[in-house]
């Protein structure tokens, strides 16, 4: 998965960028950036309005979110923002010069660290439960053929035992949450989780081992000196893990089998409670974990229809408000982008100061 996504010919390194393949909250509407701008204002106030306010976007794509945040910020705030895009691909030629571009997360961040749909692309291993116990799942990168492999390491076994318990037979499987498609054609048939059916060797489903993601998020939080680390991603919690996992692929606006050959995005939802626990051990502060629907509504994006009286007083204003409400409704739809989870992990500031109610 590491090579397929970030190797010399990897999907995120040599391709055209995520926007050409799937629709994220960043690409869906400027309403998302407007809400994050309000979140940034709260962080700025909690820090006492520092002369330099770092905004670090991890997994920045082509810098779309930082561009939007700079455009949304008030002039006084924009003048103090130090925007940093963290991405492994080459710097886009049209990126504004004020945005720094680097391959690693800087140290000593005072401000806001953003990770919107980054963790779901941090590589992980998949395990299958066989009659002989947990085994790593091996995938042929050219054909997608799957076979059970060696036993897990003690570290991976411990993580699965604690964070990915086997589902109860009486517990219904949660509804799947998938990325929005760029095209309207939807997914190819049989693209969720399985590439090749090897279920005859499985006795207890699959687990997606989150050790690497926990370490990646803990490292990111550790780079924040004071401020807020915010992760936004599709995720699940311990009590409702998907029995067969979430590993899948995206290419050209369609959901496709997750063959790790560099031709498609390979992604899996995030065990957000495990990630939050890893960050908490570093930040040593309370954290907030809520749905995107709840977070965006608290930041002013309620998706409510504007009053009809506005249509008679200001028809153009009514149409603008209606368009904004429609965009907010897409971002807060619990069956789509609103199904994201928001993890706010403050460092050196009070949680209440950076969480809108």
PyMOL commands that set and color helices and strands:
alter all, ss='L'
color gray80, all
select helices_A, chain A and resi 2-6+11-14+18-20+25-28+30-46+64-72+75-80+119-121+154-163+199-201+211-222+238-240+272-283+292-298+309-313+315-332+337-339+351-354
alter helices_A, ss='H'
color red, helices_A
select strands_A, chain A and resi 22-23+53-58+81-86+100-102+109-116+125-130+133-139+146-151+180-181+206-209+224-233+235-236+248-251+254-256+265-267+270-271+287-291+341-347
alter strands_A, ss='S'
color yellow, strands_A
deselect
rebuild
show_as cartoon
